Amino acid sequence: MIKLFTFNAMLLIALGSTAPAAQGEECDIAGVWQHTTKAAQLFIDVNKGEISVYSHEINPESIGLVVLKSLKSNSMPSSWHASMYSAVQDSFVTVKITAKSCNQLSVSYHNEEVLGLQR
């Protein structure tokens, strides 16, 4: 009986840590995140308001490059906006960052995901 209770408690804790952030929970996004489609990691520095390349297996010269700047929290919980360089427009564009969960971020431009990050 105690083993079953312990297992259920551990399961609830594990499920709670991956639950969507839409429940009004504010996620701490600072730190290293894995790019979902590239062998690269990005570092989110909320104090500087920047997201930079932390590691990149294919393009190591890009380490340290700031890919998003002016990171600011929105009025909605677990939602931010930032400026991201667009090669197509040859300028910085405003993107929206939302937490699908506290372990998964989506960066979108005109409601289309342009970057996915996960812990």
ChimeraX attribute file (.defattr): number of C-alpha atoms within 10 A of each C-alpha:
attribute: neighborCount
match mode: 1-to-1
recipient: residues
	/A:1	6
	/A:2	7
	/A:3	8
	/A:4	9
	/A:5	10
	/A:6	11
	/A:7	12
	/A:8	12
	/A:9	12
	/A:10	12
	/A:11	12
	/A:12	11
	/A:13	12
	/A:14	11
	/A:15	11
	/A:16	11
	/A:17	13
	/A:18	13
	/A:19	15
	/A:20	17
	/A:21	20
	/A:22	16
	/A:23	10
	/A:24	10
	/A:25	15
	/A:26	15
	/A:27	15
	/A:28	10
	/A:29	18
	/A:30	14
	/A:31	13
	/A:32	19
	/A:33	22
	/A:34	18
	/A:35	18
	/A:36	16
	/A:37	9
	/A:38	11
	/A:39	12
	/A:40	19
	/A:41	21
	/A:42	23
	/A:43	20
	/A:44	21
	/A:45	16
	/A:46	16
	/A:47	9
	/A:48	10
	/A:49	15
	/A:50	19
	/A:51	25
	/A:52	19
	/A:53	22
	/A:54	20
	/A:55	19
	/A:56	16
	/A:57	12
	/A:58	10
	/A:59	10
	/A:60	12
	/A:61	11
	/A:62	16
	/A:63	16
	/A:64	14
	/A:65	12
	/A:66	17
	/A:67	16
	/A:68	21
	/A:69	19
	/A:70	15
	/A:71	23
	/A:72	17
	/A:73	16
	/A:74	13
	/A:75	8
	/A:76	12
	/A:77	16
	/A:78	24
	/A:79	20
	/A:80	17
	/A:81	19
	/A:82	21
	/A:83	18
	/A:84	21
	/A:85	16
	/A:86	11
	/A:87	8
	/A:88	6
	/A:89	8
	/A:90	8
	/A:91	10
	/A:92	14
	/A:93	13
	/A:94	18
	/A:95	23
	/A:96	23
	/A:97	23
	/A:98	23
	/A:99	23
	/A:100	18
	/A:101	21
	/A:102	21
	/A:103	18
	/A:104	19
	/A:105	22
	/A:106	20
	/A:107	20
	/A:108	17
	/A:109	14
	/A:110	9
	/A:111	9
	/A:112	11
	/A:113	13
	/A:114	12
	/A:115	14
	/A:116	18
	/A:117	19
	/A:118	18
	/A:119	14
